[in-house]
Amino acid sequence: YRLGKSELVIRDKFSLAEAKTPNTVNFLTWGKPSVQHEGTIAIRTEKITAHLAYDARRFTVAIEEIPLTDQNLAHSWGATLYRIVLTDRKPSTEGTYRFVVSRGS
């Protein structure tokens, strides 16, 4: 992780013995995500928007809603969390993934 003035850069370097299926990278958020365009996911809350940039040539995107049934968690986070699932298009035994989170407008 590298935190700059206006962005958070996440680098994930990996090396696996084998890869039977494509790798997935998950992000959890309480802000509602939507694919703004290929390579950028907007994550919106009531007051701010953040952008998650990813390599669209490498990843497919799925967004899952996770209802919170625990009232203590729901009180803090809201009724729903969201899982952003980025799936590599092909199995890889080694490489580096790079994601950038920045504040949007």
N, C-alpha and C positions, 0 to 999 in steps of 0.2 A: 504494500500500500504506500502511496505517496500523496500526501495532501498538499496541494498548492493553494494559492489565494482564491482561485475560482473553480477548482475541480479536484476530484479525488481520482487518482489513477490506480487501478487494481491490475496487477500482473500475477498470473497463476502459471508457474512453470511446473510441468509434470513429466514423470517418467514411470511407465507401467511395464510390468512383465508381459502382459498381453492385453488386447482390447477386443473382446468378443462383440461388443455393441458400441455405438457411438457414445462419447462422454456427454454428460449433462452438467450444466452449471445452474444453480438455483439462487435466486435472490428473493427475499421476503420483504414485503413493504405494506404499510397500512395506507399509503396513498394509492389511489386507483391508477393502474398502469394501462397504457394503450400504445399500440405501435403507431408512432407519428408518421414515420416513413421507414423504409428498409434501412436498418442500421441505427435507428434511434427510437427509444421507448420513452414516452412522456409519463411521468409519475406525478399525479395531481393530488393536492390536498386542498382544503378550503382557501388557504392563503398563498401557497407557493407551488411552483412546478419545478421538478428536477428532471433531467434527461440522463438516460443511461445509453451510452453509445457502445455498440458491439459490431463485430465484423459480420455483415449480412451475407457475405459470400461463404462464410464458414458455418454460421448458425441458422437454425430455424427457431421460431419463437412460439411458445404457448404461454397463456396466462390462465392461472387457475384461481378461483375464489375459494377461500378457506373460512367457512363460518366459525365464529368463536362462540362456543357453548359455555365456556367458563366465564361467569359474570364478572369476576375480578379482572380477568384479562380484557374482556369486552369493555369494561369501564375505562380502562387506560388506552386501549388501542382502537376501540370501535367494534362494531358487530362483525366486521369482515377483515381478514388479512388477504393479501394476494401473493401468489407465488409466480415469479417470472422464471420460466424454464427455457434455457437456451441449450439446444441440442446440436452437437457437432454433426455435420452432414455425413461424416465418415468416421469409422473407428480410427483412433490415433493412439499410439503407444507413448509418444513423447511430443512435446511442443510447449508453446507458451500462449496463453490466452490473455487478451488485454481488454479491459473495460474502462470507460471513463464516465464518472458521474459528475454532472455540472448543474448549476442552478439555471433554470429556464425563466421564461417570462410568461 
